[in-house]
Amino acid sequence: MYLLLCCVELIDKCIGSRIWVVMKSEKEFVGTLLGFDDYVNMVLEDVTEFETAGESKKVNHLKQILLNGNNICMLVPGGE
């Protein structure tokens, strides 16, 4: 329980700042963290989406996105 509380507190400190989110799939997102819930579902704004499929790389720019916490693999504060 203590470990989970520490992780949630760390994510809470990232609200309002840029964060790099690596998904379990071949997608990564960089954006400003607006908020999250107990399941680590996240809302990001001013988002850049990076998708790697084999040798091709695709970049999309999104105004806002909701990410499912079950599909998040890694979070990097201040990521670019």
C-alpha positions in Angstrom: 0.0 0.0 0.0 2.8 2.4 0.8 4.5 1.9 -2.5 1.3 2.6 -4.4 0.8 5.8 -2.3 4.3 7.0 -3.2 3.7 6.4 -6.9 0.4 8.3 -6.9 2.1 11.2 -5.0 4.9 11.3 -7.6 2.4 11.4 -10.5 0.4 14.1 -8.6 3.5 16.3 -8.5 3.6 16.1 -12.3 0.2 17.7 -12.9 0.7 20.8 -15.0 4.0 19.8 -16.3 5.2 17.9 -19.4 5.3 14.1 -19.2 6.4 11.4 -21.6 4.1 8.3 -21.5 5.2 5.0 -23.1 2.4 2.6 -23.8 2.4 -1.2 -24.0 1.7 -0.9 -27.7 4.1 0.9 -30.1 2.8 4.3 -29.1 4.3 7.1 -27.0 2.8 10.4 -26.0 4.4 13.6 -24.8 2.0 16.2 -23.3 1.0 18.3 -20.3 -0.6 16.2 -17.6 -4.0 17.7 -16.6 -5.0 14.9 -14.2 -5.4 11.2 -13.4 -7.5 8.9 -11.4 -6.9 5.9 -9.1 -6.5 3.6 -12.1 -3.8 6.0 -13.6 -6.1 6.9 -16.5 -4.6 10.2 -17.6 -5.7 13.3 -19.4 -3.0 15.1 -21.4 -3.2 18.3 -23.4 -1.0 19.7 -26.2 0.0 16.2 -27.1 2.4 14.8 -29.6 1.8 11.1 -30.4 4.6 9.0 -31.8 3.7 5.6 -33.4 6.4 3.2 -34.5 5.3 0.4 -36.9 8.3 -1.5 -38.2 10.6 1.0 -39.9 8.0 3.7 -40.3 7.4 6.4 -37.7 4.2 8.5 -37.6 3.8 11.7 -35.6 0.4 13.3 -34.8 -0.4 16.4 -32.8 -3.5 16.3 -30.6 -5.2 19.0 -28.5 -6.2 16.6 -25.8 -6.3 12.8 -25.1 -7.5 10.4 -22.4 -5.1 7.4 -21.9 -6.2 4.2 -20.3 -4.1 3.4 -17.3 -4.1 -0.4 -18.1 -2.1 0.3 -21.3 0.6 2.6 -19.7 4.0 1.0 -19.4 6.2 3.8 -18.2 6.0 7.5 -17.2 8.9 9.9 -17.6 8.4 13.4 -16.0 9.6 16.3 -18.1 9.9 14.0 -21.1 10.4 15.4 -24.6 
